[in-house]
Amino acid sequence: MEILNVSREDFPKSRAFAEGMKVINPECDNFETVCHYDVKYTNNGKCDLYLQIIQPINMPDKTPVIIFIPGSAFHKQDVRARVPQLGLLAARGFCVALLEYTPSEVASFPQLIRDAKEGIAFMKKNAERFNVDPQSVFMMGYSSGGYTALMAGLSNIEEESGEDYSVKGIIDFFAPTNITTMNNEPSTMNHSEPNSPEGFLIGQKDVQSNPGIAEKTVIKNYISRDRKYPPVLMFHGSNDELVPFGQSCELYSALKQNGIKAELYQIEGAHHGDRQFWSSDVLDMIEWFINTVDGV
């Protein structure tokens, strides 16, 4: 056997042949990825919190980063459950960091917003480590995770001076946006009771009986024409049985009224968390949004 002292690129093509074999030359139209599990990003005095980071490898340039927050009804999140779906975005050339926040049974609002902002700051500070562009950070989430992503990207609460919590855009899947109006539309649950997800968000209190506390969680109360905001891309199923579609309509209208760039897409026939949200059509729109948005 001949040992060749050549580089990988200069290694010659095999001359071996088998009758009936087929030769193909597939185009490399996506990227290989690697997952960094359980990357600790903070300890907030209540618990350690972790990121699951899916990183595209062999990238010629620094990549945008999507900080993704899964839904969990504001309780403890299964941050690894969506790694396969988020891998579809990582294969398109985006670093995806799945963020864990303090569950509502441990700490109520606004702790989860503080955690999400700490995740933003961590990824910016570790941009070199994960080969990401610190000026191209996007928030994304679904259901309660979408709410957290929206609040982290749109509000200026729970911010420490000197830290950079800015994001370039927000992608929202069927988030609750106003817990005080969720019972105004048909749903399969009562969203006001102390043991509801929304009740847990405000410390296991009845939403309608505690308007002063509940109003502090309403996203539209943090937007105005007085400052700039990142663009928002929203998707929501027409038949969502848990988070009424009107929740997205309410926030979208408030964003537009305040001159904030926003797009809302109703997915026809989709229920809460249906497969359509991970379709190529939706992923194409997300990729286009990330690659073309101007940011703030």
Kinemage of the C-alpha trace (Angstrom):
@kinemage 1
@onewidth
@group {chain A} dominant
@subgroup {mainchain}
@vectorlist {calphas} color= white
{ca met a 1} P 0.000 0.000 0.000
{ca glu a 2} L 1.347 3.383 -0.992
{ca ile a 3} L 1.350 6.076 1.732
{ca leu a 4} L 0.795 9.502 0.189
{ca asn a 5} L 2.268 12.504 1.922
{ca val a 6} L -0.211 15.038 0.503
{ca ser a 7} L -2.796 17.438 1.851
{ca arg a 8} L -6.462 16.508 2.121
{ca glu a 9} L -7.261 18.764 -0.842
{ca asp a 10} L -4.534 17.164 -3.011
{ca phe a 11} L -5.469 13.554 -2.304
{ca pro a 12} L -6.249 11.975 -5.714
{ca lys a 13} L -9.589 10.611 -6.858
{ca ser a 14} L -9.966 6.850 -6.528
{ca arg a 15} L -9.693 4.824 -9.734
{ca ala a 16} L -11.707 1.929 -8.302
{ca phe a 17} L -14.851 1.014 -10.217
{ca ala a 18} L -17.867 -1.224 -9.679
{ca glu a 19} L -20.246 -2.214 -12.467
{ca gly a 20} L -23.595 -0.492 -11.964
{ca met a 21} L -22.397 2.157 -9.528
{ca lys a 22} L -23.734 5.705 -9.905
{ca val a 23} L -21.772 8.926 -9.509
{ca ile a 24} L -23.396 11.979 -7.980
{ca asn a 25} L -22.102 15.440 -7.128
{ca pro a 26} L -24.496 16.932 -4.529
{ca glu a 27} L -24.444 20.651 -3.871
{ca cys a 28} L -23.482 21.635 -0.317
{ca asp a 29} L -26.498 23.865 0.254
{ca asn a 30} L -26.513 23.787 4.064
{ca phe a 31} L -24.023 23.721 6.941
{ca glu a 32} L -22.880 21.065 9.362
{ca thr a 33} L -23.765 21.842 12.971
{ca val a 34} L -22.553 21.018 16.458
{ca cys a 35} L -24.517 21.373 19.709
{ca his a 36} L -22.949 22.705 22.912
{ca tyr a 37} L -25.161 21.357 25.686
{ca asp a 38} L -25.740 23.018 29.067
{ca val a 39} L -23.683 26.175 28.657
{ca lys a 40} L -24.203 28.080 31.902
{ca tyr a 41} L -24.995 31.715 31.221
{ca thr a 42} L -25.970 33.013 34.656
{ca asn a 43} L -26.854 32.346 38.261
{ca asn a 44} L -29.517 34.804 39.331
{ca gly a 45} L -29.403 33.942 43.024
{ca lys a 46} L -32.221 31.443 42.632
{ca cys a 47} L -30.796 28.890 40.218
{ca asp a 48} L -28.181 28.214 37.557
{ca leu a 49} L -29.490 28.765 34.026
{ca tyr a 50} L -28.230 27.211 30.819
{ca leu a 51} L -28.169 27.601 27.056
{ca gln a 52} L -28.188 24.800 24.493
{ca ile a 53} L -26.189 26.287 21.607
{ca ile a 54} L -26.445 24.877 18.085
{ca gln a 55} L -23.555 26.254 16.072
{ca pro a 56} L -23.012 25.956 12.314
{ca ile a 57} L -19.412 24.993 11.632
{ca asn a 58} L -16.968 25.849 8.856
{ca met a 59} L -18.648 29.237 8.433
{ca pro a 60} L -16.546 31.786 6.517
{ca asp a 61} L -18.020 34.731 8.451
{ca lys a 62} L -19.538 35.442 11.844
{ca thr a 63} L -23.155 34.367 11.930
{ca pro a 64} L -26.364 35.934 13.230
{ca val a 65} L -27.512 34.379 16.493
{ca ile a 66} L -31.102 33.453 17.352
{ca ile a 67} L -31.851 33.278 21.074
{ca phe a 68} L -34.774 30.873 21.164
{ca ile a 69} L -37.107 30.464 24.159
{ca pro a 70} L -39.391 27.409 24.179
{ca gly a 71} L -42.949 27.450 25.442
{ca ser a 72} L -43.706 25.951 28.845
{ca ala a 73} L -46.767 27.788 30.210
{ca phe a 74} L -44.180 29.818 32.176
{ca his a 75} L -43.119 26.684 34.081
{ca lys a 76} L -39.814 24.802 33.804
{ca gln a 77} L -38.787 24.462 30.168
{ca asp a 78} L -37.605 21.379 28.313
{ca val a 79} L -34.904 23.288 26.465
{ca arg a 80} L -33.641 20.256 24.535
{ca ala a 81} L -37.026 19.268 23.107
{ca arg a 82} L -36.770 21.621 20.124
{ca val a 83} L -33.114 21.000 19.270
{ca pro a 84} L -34.078 18.987 16.140
{ca gln a 85} L -36.374 21.738 14.814
{ca leu a 86} L -33.918 24.520 15.630
{ca gly a 87} L -31.215 22.510 13.901
{ca leu a 88} L -33.059 23.299 10.671
{ca leu a 89} L -32.256 26.982 11.194
{ca ala a 90} L -28.686 26.277 12.279
{ca ala a 91} L -28.164 24.312 9.054
{ca arg a 92} L -29.109 27.495 7.192
{ca gly a 93} L -26.159 29.308 8.768
{ca phe a 94} L -27.556 30.723 12.022
{ca cys a 95} L -26.273 30.052 15.515
{ca val a 96} L -29.242 29.127 17.732
{ca ala a 97} L -29.082 29.427 21.529
{ca leu a 98} L -32.003 27.770 23.330
{ca leu a 99} L -32.521 29.722 26.535
{ca glu a 100} L -33.734 28.469 29.904
{ca tyr a 101} L -35.318 30.965 32.317
{ca thr a 102} L -36.423 30.762 35.956
{ca pro a 103} L -39.779 28.946 36.113
{ca ser a 104} L -42.733 30.869 37.522
{ca glu a 105} L -43.093 28.556 40.513
{ca val a 106} L -39.626 29.699 41.596
{ca ala a 107} L -39.915 33.403 40.729
{ca ser a 108} L -42.749 35.395 39.183
{ca phe a 109} L -42.648 38.289 36.695
{ca pro a 110} L -40.347 40.021 35.843
{ca gln a 111} L -37.586 37.488 36.623
{ca leu a 112} L -37.976 35.646 33.321
{ca ile a 113} L -37.418 38.909 31.436
{ca arg a 114} L -34.255 39.593 33.391
{ca asp a 115} L -33.019 36.090 32.584
{ca ala a 116} L -33.668 36.527 28.861
{ca lys a 117} L -31.780 39.815 28.843
{ca glu a 118} L -28.864 38.149 30.616
{ca gly a 119} L -28.882 35.593 27.806
{ca ile a 120} L -28.611 38.400 25.255
{ca ala a 121} L -25.684 39.957 27.115
{ca phe a 122} L -23.957 36.560 27.446
{ca met a 123} L -24.095 35.827 23.725
{ca lys a 124} L -22.779 39.282 22.893
{ca lys a 125} L -19.895 38.894 25.350
{ca asn a 126} L -19.102 35.426 23.980
{ca ala a 127} L -19.406 36.341 20.317
{ca glu a 128} L -15.868 35.216 19.508
{ca arg a 129} L -16.317 31.909 21.316
{ca phe a 130} L -19.349 30.962 19.209
{ca asn a 131} L -18.375 32.844 16.023
{ca val a 132} L -21.434 35.107 16.094
{ca asp a 133} L -22.003 38.732 15.167
{ca pro a 134} L -22.879 40.634 18.386
{ca gln a 135} L -24.738 43.227 16.317
{ca ser a 136} L -26.964 40.581 14.736
{ca val a 137} L -28.821 39.061 17.705
{ca phe a 138} L -32.437 37.972 17.232
{ca met a 139} L -34.997 36.870 19.806
{ca met a 140} L -37.386 34.042 18.968
{ca gly a 141} L -39.854 31.938 20.906
{ca tyr a 142} L -43.211 30.234 20.903
{ca ser a 143} L -46.174 30.564 23.282
{ca ser a 144} L -44.876 31.672 26.712
{ca gly a 145} L -41.375 31.666 25.206
{ca gly a 146} L -42.615 34.017 22.492
{ca tyr a 147} L -43.955 36.325 25.195
{ca thr a 148} L -40.569 36.303 26.929
{ca ala a 149} L -38.741 36.953 23.660
{ca leu a 150} L -41.033 39.882 22.856
{ca met a 151} L -40.683 41.435 26.289
{ca ala a 152} L -36.907 41.005 26.300
{ca gly a 153} L -36.635 42.628 22.878
{ca leu a 154} L -39.222 45.388 23.216
{ca ser a 155} L -39.148 46.471 26.873
{ca asn a 156} L -36.391 48.245 28.753
{ca ile a 157} L -37.298 46.797 32.158
{ca glu a 158} L -34.813 44.789 34.213
{ca glu a 159} L -31.761 46.284 32.552
{ca glu a 160} L -28.428 47.044 34.201
{ca ser a 161} L -26.558 50.125 33.099
{ca gly a 162} L -23.604 49.455 30.858
{ca glu a 163} L -24.939 46.194 29.416
{ca asp a 164} L -25.970 45.811 25.779
{ca tyr a 165} L -29.396 44.146 25.549
{ca ser a 166} L -30.245 45.369 22.063
{ca val a 167} L -31.542 42.933 19.451
{ca lys a 168} L -31.886 43.297 15.708
{ca gly a 169} L -35.283 41.637 15.379
{ca ile a 170} L -37.876 39.425 17.079
{ca ile a 171} L -39.637 36.320 15.741
{ca asp a 172} L -42.785 35.343 17.616
{ca phe a 173} L -44.847 32.158 17.379
{ca phe a 174} L -48.346 32.442 18.930
{ca ala a 175} L -47.407 34.324 22.096
{ca pro a 176} L -49.820 35.546 24.760
{ca thr a 177} L -49.354 39.312 24.714
{ca asn a 178} L -51.950 40.640 27.176
{ca ile a 179} L -52.970 38.374 30.035
{ca thr a 180} L -55.816 40.715 30.991
{ca thr a 181} L -57.692 40.078 27.723
{ca met a 182} L -57.027 36.375 27.139
{ca asn a 183} L -60.443 35.374 28.459
{ca asn a 184} L -62.162 37.706 25.972
{ca glu a 185} L -62.025 34.990 23.285
{ca pro a 186} L -62.875 31.280 23.213
{ca ser a 187} L -60.180 29.022 24.683
{ca thr a 188} L -59.846 25.573 26.210
{ca met a 189} L -58.804 26.973 29.587
{ca asn a 190} L -59.507 29.790 32.032
{ca his a 191} L -56.571 32.205 31.783
{ca ser a 192} L -57.412 34.193 34.901
{ca glu a 193} L -57.310 31.629 37.702
{ca pro a 194} L -54.370 31.659 40.158
{ca asn a 195} L -53.258 28.212 38.963
{ca ser a 196} L -53.408 29.124 35.275
{ca pro a 197} L -50.139 29.871 33.459
{ca glu a 198} L -51.021 33.563 33.556
{ca gly a 199} L -51.829 33.376 37.265
{ca phe a 200} L -48.469 31.747 37.941
{ca leu a 201} L -46.767 34.510 35.934
{ca ile a 202} L -47.920 37.086 38.497
{ca gly a 203} L -47.262 34.973 41.594
{ca gln a 204} L -50.222 32.571 41.573
{ca lys a 205} L -52.770 35.351 41.753
{ca asp a 206} L -56.069 35.776 39.940
{ca val a 207} L -55.416 37.976 36.912
{ca gln a 208} L -58.714 39.876 36.898
{ca ser a 209} L -58.573 40.492 40.651
{ca asn a 210} L -55.074 41.982 40.455
{ca pro a 211} L -55.136 44.502 37.594
{ca gly a 212} L -52.259 46.570 38.965
{ca ile a 213} L -49.899 43.598 38.889
{ca ala a 214} L -51.270 42.125 35.674
{ca glu a 215} L -50.941 45.369 33.702
{ca lys a 216} L -47.183 45.362 34.330
{ca thr a 217} L -46.892 42.207 32.230
{ca val a 218} L -48.733 43.570 29.162
{ca ile a 219} L -46.312 43.979 26.263
{ca lys a 220} L -48.027 46.919 24.542
{ca asn a 221} L -47.668 48.973 27.733
{ca tyr a 222} L -43.918 49.131 27.069
{ca ile a 223} L -44.055 50.561 23.560
{ca ser a 224} L -44.486 54.155 22.453
{ca arg a 225} L -43.209 56.561 19.840
{ca asp a 226} L -40.532 57.854 22.213
{ca arg a 227} L -37.823 55.342 21.300
{ca lys a 228} L -36.802 52.898 18.592
{ca tyr a 229} L -37.705 49.216 18.558
{ca pro a 230} L -36.539 46.171 16.593
{ca pro a 231} L -38.799 44.838 13.815
{ca val a 232} L -41.159 41.993 14.724
{ca leu a 233} L -42.200 38.952 12.657
{ca met a 234} L -45.282 37.157 14.018
{ca phe a 235} L -46.950 33.821 13.218
{ca his a 236} L -50.151 32.508 14.816
{ca gly a 237} L -52.549 29.685 13.991
{ca ser a 238} L -56.136 30.573 13.061
{ca asn a 239} L -57.458 27.745 15.284
{ca asp a 240} L -55.225 28.166 18.327
{ca glu a 241} L -57.112 26.599 21.219
{ca leu a 242} L -54.810 27.828 24.014
{ca val a 243} L -53.594 31.302 23.050
{ca pro a 244} L -56.387 33.120 21.182
{ca phe a 245} L -55.392 34.524 17.792
{ca gly a 246} L -56.598 37.934 18.942
{ca gln a 247} L -53.560 38.156 21.215
{ca ser a 248} L -51.327 38.576 18.179
{ca cys a 249} L -53.785 40.977 16.550
{ca glu a 250} L -53.763 43.179 19.649
{ca leu a 251} L -49.978 43.488 19.796
{ca tyr a 252} L -49.592 43.820 16.029
{ca ser a 253} L -52.049 46.740 15.981
{ca ala a 254} L -50.180 48.443 18.834
{ca leu a 255} L -46.842 47.995 17.050
{ca lys a 256} L -48.161 49.470 13.819
{ca gln a 257} L -49.846 52.374 15.599
{ca asn a 258} L -46.498 53.290 17.139
{ca gly a 259} L -44.613 53.128 13.845
{ca ile a 260} L -42.795 49.854 14.597
{ca lys a 261} L -42.005 47.547 11.684
{ca ala a 262} L -44.095 44.405 12.081
{ca glu a 263} L -45.593 41.602 10.017
{ca leu a 264} L -48.312 39.243 11.233
{ca tyr a 265} L -49.057 35.982 9.425
{ca gln a 266} L -52.074 33.864 10.275
{ca ile a 267} L -51.441 30.195 9.530
{ca glu a 268} L -54.714 28.859 8.180
{ca gly a 269} L -56.136 25.950 10.154
{ca ala a 270} L -53.181 25.671 12.547
{ca his a 271} L -53.706 24.838 16.211
{ca his a 272} L -51.356 25.630 19.091
{ca gly a 273} L -47.860 24.500 18.113
{ca asp a 274} L -48.836 22.622 14.952
{ca arg a 275} L -46.277 21.303 12.469
{ca gln a 276} L -46.884 24.143 10.010
{ca phe a 277} L -44.725 26.451 12.126
{ca trp a 278} L -41.666 24.376 11.218
{ca ser a 279} L -42.493 24.089 7.520
{ca ser a 280} L -40.035 25.160 4.829
{ca asp a 281} L -42.368 28.034 3.931
{ca val a 282} L -42.164 29.495 7.439
{ca leu a 283} L -38.440 28.804 7.809
{ca asp a 284} L -37.829 30.532 4.463
{ca met a 285} L -39.632 33.624 5.764
{ca ile a 286} L -37.591 33.589 8.968
{ca glu a 287} L -34.356 33.274 6.987
{ca trp a 288} L -35.386 36.149 4.730
{ca phe a 289} L -36.292 38.287 7.768
{ca ile a 290} L -32.924 37.700 9.455
{ca asn a 291} L -30.932 38.328 6.281
{ca thr a 292} L -32.740 41.482 5.185
{ca val a 293} L -33.934 43.291 8.324
{ca asp a 294} L -32.262 46.615 9.084
{ca gly a 295} L -32.814 46.457 12.832
{ca val a 296} L -33.133 49.525 15.054
